[in-house]
Amino acid sequence: MTLVWTASGVMLLVAAVLTTYRALRGPTTLDRLVGMDTLLALTICGLAVWVAATYDTTVVPAIVALSLVSFIGTISVARFRVRDDR
Protein backbone atom coordinates (compact mmCIF):
# COMPACT_ATOMS: atom_id res chain seq x y z
CA MET A 1 0.00 0.00 0.00
CA THR A 2 2.95 2.33 0.48
CA LEU A 3 3.36 2.48 -3.30
CA VAL A 4 -0.26 3.66 -3.66
CA TRP A 5 0.18 6.44 -1.09
CA THR A 6 3.46 7.52 -2.69
CA ALA A 7 1.96 7.53 -6.18
CA SER A 8 -1.02 9.54 -4.93
CA GLY A 9 1.23 12.08 -3.27
CA VAL A 10 3.42 12.45 -6.36
CA MET A 11 0.40 12.90 -8.64
CA LEU A 12 -1.05 15.52 -6.29
CA LEU A 13 2.30 17.32 -6.19
CA VAL A 14 2.58 17.38 -9.98
CA ALA A 15 -0.99 18.65 -10.24
CA ALA A 16 -0.23 21.37 -7.68
CA VAL A 17 2.85 22.52 -9.60
CA LEU A 18 0.91 22.70 -12.87
CA THR A 19 -1.98 24.48 -11.18
CA THR A 20 0.37 26.98 -9.55
CA TYR A 21 1.83 27.76 -12.97
CA ARG A 22 -1.68 28.31 -14.34
CA ALA A 23 -2.66 30.50 -11.39
CA LEU A 24 0.43 32.67 -11.72
CA ARG A 25 0.38 32.83 -15.50
CA GLY A 26 -3.38 33.16 -16.04
CA PRO A 27 -4.28 36.05 -18.30
CA THR A 28 -7.54 36.84 -16.49
CA THR A 29 -8.59 37.00 -12.87
CA LEU A 30 -11.06 34.21 -13.50
CA ASP A 31 -8.18 31.92 -14.53
CA ARG A 32 -6.39 32.83 -11.32
CA LEU A 33 -9.54 32.20 -9.30
CA VAL A 34 -9.96 28.75 -10.80
CA GLY A 35 -6.27 28.04 -10.19
CA MET A 36 -6.46 29.00 -6.53
CA ASP A 37 -9.66 27.04 -6.05
CA THR A 38 -7.99 24.01 -7.61
CA LEU A 39 -4.99 24.44 -5.31
CA LEU A 40 -7.29 24.40 -2.31
CA ALA A 41 -8.99 21.28 -3.64
CA LEU A 42 -5.59 19.63 -4.12
CA THR A 43 -4.66 20.56 -0.55
CA ILE A 44 -7.86 18.94 0.69
CA CYS A 45 -7.10 15.82 -1.35
CA GLY A 46 -3.55 15.75 0.01
CA LEU A 47 -4.86 15.89 3.56
CA ALA A 48 -7.33 13.11 2.75
CA VAL A 49 -4.49 10.95 1.43
CA TRP A 50 -2.56 11.69 4.62
CA VAL A 51 -5.54 10.62 6.75
CA ALA A 52 -5.92 7.41 4.75
CA ALA A 53 -2.22 6.60 4.90
CA THR A 54 -1.66 7.28 8.61
CA TYR A 55 -5.10 6.50 10.07
CA ASP A 56 -4.85 9.85 11.87
CA THR A 57 -8.34 11.32 12.01
CA THR A 58 -7.37 14.50 13.83
CA VAL A 59 -6.93 16.23 10.45
CA VAL A 60 -10.56 15.68 9.39
CA PRO A 61 -11.82 18.95 10.96
CA ALA A 62 -9.16 20.81 8.98
CA ILE A 63 -10.45 19.17 5.79
CA VAL A 64 -13.99 20.29 6.60
CA ALA A 65 -12.83 23.82 7.44
CA LEU A 66 -10.80 24.12 4.24
CA SER A 67 -13.79 22.88 2.24
CA LEU A 68 -16.02 25.54 3.75
CA VAL A 69 -13.47 28.32 3.28
CA SER A 70 -12.88 27.26 -0.31
CA PHE A 71 -16.59 27.22 -1.11
CA ILE A 72 -17.37 30.55 0.54
CA GLY A 73 -14.29 32.22 -0.95
CA THR A 74 -15.01 31.04 -4.46
CA ILE A 75 -18.64 32.09 -4.30
CA SER A 76 -17.83 35.53 -2.90
CA VAL A 77 -15.05 36.27 -5.39
CA ALA A 78 -17.10 35.01 -8.34
CA ARG A 79 -20.06 37.12 -7.23
CA PHE A 80 -18.15 40.40 -6.99
CA ARG A 81 -15.60 39.88 -9.74
CA VAL A 82 -14.92 42.92 -11.93
CA ARG A 83 -14.66 42.44 -15.69
CA ASP A 84 -11.07 42.37 -17.00
CA ASP A 85 -10.01 45.01 -19.50
CA ARG A 86 -8.38 43.68 -22.63
C-alpha positions as a LaTeX table, in Angstrom:
\begin{tabular}{lrrr}
\hline
Residue & $x$ (\AA) & $y$ (\AA) & $z$ (\AA) \\
\hline
Met1 & 0.00 & 0.00 & 0.00 \\
Thr2 & 2.95 & 2.33 & 0.48 \\
Leu3 & 3.36 & 2.48 & $-3.30$ \\
Val4 & $-0.26$ & 3.66 & $-3.66$ \\
Trp5 & 0.18 & 6.44 & $-1.09$ \\
Thr6 & 3.46 & 7.52 & $-2.69$ \\
Ala7 & 1.96 & 7.53 & $-6.18$ \\
Ser8 & $-1.02$ & 9.54 & $-4.93$ \\
Gly9 & 1.23 & 12.08 & $-3.27$ \\
Val10 & 3.42 & 12.45 & $-6.36$ \\
Met11 & 0.40 & 12.90 & $-8.64$ \\
Leu12 & $-1.05$ & 15.52 & $-6.29$ \\
Leu13 & 2.30 & 17.32 & $-6.19$ \\
Val14 & 2.58 & 17.38 & $-9.98$ \\
Ala15 & $-0.99$ & 18.65 & $-10.24$ \\
Ala16 & $-0.23$ & 21.37 & $-7.68$ \\
Val17 & 2.85 & 22.52 & $-9.60$ \\
Leu18 & 0.91 & 22.70 & $-12.87$ \\
Thr19 & $-1.98$ & 24.48 & $-11.18$ \\
Thr20 & 0.37 & 26.98 & $-9.55$ \\
Tyr21 & 1.83 & 27.76 & $-12.97$ \\
Arg22 & $-1.68$ & 28.31 & $-14.34$ \\
Ala23 & $-2.66$ & 30.50 & $-11.39$ \\
Leu24 & 0.43 & 32.67 & $-11.72$ \\
Arg25 & 0.38 & 32.83 & $-15.50$ \\
Gly26 & $-3.38$ & 33.16 & $-16.04$ \\
Pro27 & $-4.28$ & 36.05 & $-18.30$ \\
Thr28 & $-7.54$ & 36.84 & $-16.49$ \\
Thr29 & $-8.59$ & 37.00 & $-12.87$ \\
Leu30 & $-11.06$ & 34.21 & $-13.50$ \\
Asp31 & $-8.18$ & 31.92 & $-14.53$ \\
Arg32 & $-6.39$ & 32.83 & $-11.32$ \\
Leu33 & $-9.54$ & 32.20 & $-9.30$ \\
Val34 & $-9.96$ & 28.75 & $-10.80$ \\
Gly35 & $-6.27$ & 28.04 & $-10.19$ \\
Met36 & $-6.46$ & 29.00 & $-6.53$ \\
Asp37 & $-9.66$ & 27.04 & $-6.05$ \\
Thr38 & $-7.99$ & 24.01 & $-7.61$ \\
Leu39 & $-4.99$ & 24.44 & $-5.31$ \\
Leu40 & $-7.29$ & 24.40 & $-2.31$ \\
Ala41 & $-8.99$ & 21.28 & $-3.64$ \\
Leu42 & $-5.59$ & 19.63 & $-4.12$ \\
Thr43 & $-4.66$ & 20.56 & $-0.55$ \\
Ile44 & $-7.86$ & 18.94 & 0.69 \\
Cys45 & $-7.10$ & 15.82 & $-1.35$ \\
Gly46 & $-3.55$ & 15.75 & 0.01 \\
Leu47 & $-4.86$ & 15.89 & 3.56 \\
Ala48 & $-7.33$ & 13.11 & 2.75 \\
Val49 & $-4.49$ & 10.95 & 1.43 \\
Trp50 & $-2.56$ & 11.69 & 4.62 \\
Val51 & $-5.54$ & 10.62 & 6.75 \\
Ala52 & $-5.92$ & 7.41 & 4.75 \\
Ala53 & $-2.22$ & 6.60 & 4.90 \\
Thr54 & $-1.66$ & 7.28 & 8.61 \\
Tyr55 & $-5.10$ & 6.50 & 10.07 \\
Asp56 & $-4.85$ & 9.85 & 11.87 \\
Thr57 & $-8.34$ & 11.32 & 12.01 \\
Thr58 & $-7.37$ & 14.50 & 13.83 \\
Val59 & $-6.93$ & 16.23 & 10.45 \\
Val60 & $-10.56$ & 15.68 & 9.39 \\
Pro61 & $-11.82$ & 18.95 & 10.96 \\
Ala62 & $-9.16$ & 20.81 & 8.98 \\
Ile63 & $-10.45$ & 19.17 & 5.79 \\
Val64 & $-13.99$ & 20.29 & 6.60 \\
Ala65 & $-12.83$ & 23.82 & 7.44 \\
Leu66 & $-10.80$ & 24.12 & 4.24 \\
Ser67 & $-13.79$ & 22.88 & 2.24 \\
Leu68 & $-16.02$ & 25.54 & 3.75 \\
Val69 & $-13.47$ & 28.32 & 3.28 \\
Ser70 & $-12.88$ & 27.26 & $-0.31$ \\
Phe71 & $-16.59$ & 27.22 & $-1.11$ \\
Ile72 & $-17.37$ & 30.55 & 0.54 \\
Gly73 & $-14.29$ & 32.22 & $-0.95$ \\
Thr74 & $-15.01$ & 31.04 & $-4.46$ \\
Ile75 & $-18.64$ & 32.09 & $-4.30$ \\
Ser76 & $-17.83$ & 35.53 & $-2.90$ \\
Val77 & $-15.05$ & 36.27 & $-5.39$ \\
Ala78 & $-17.10$ & 35.01 & $-8.34$ \\
Arg79 & $-20.06$ & 37.12 & $-7.23$ \\
Phe80 & $-18.15$ & 40.40 & $-6.99$ \\
Arg81 & $-15.60$ & 39.88 & $-9.74$ \\
Val82 & $-14.92$ & 42.92 & $-11.93$ \\
Arg83 & $-14.66$ & 42.44 & $-15.69$ \\
Asp84 & $-11.07$ & 42.37 & $-17.00$ \\
Asp85 & $-10.01$ & 45.01 & $-19.50$ \\
Arg86 & $-8.38$ & 43.68 & $-22.63$ \\
\hline
\end{tabular}
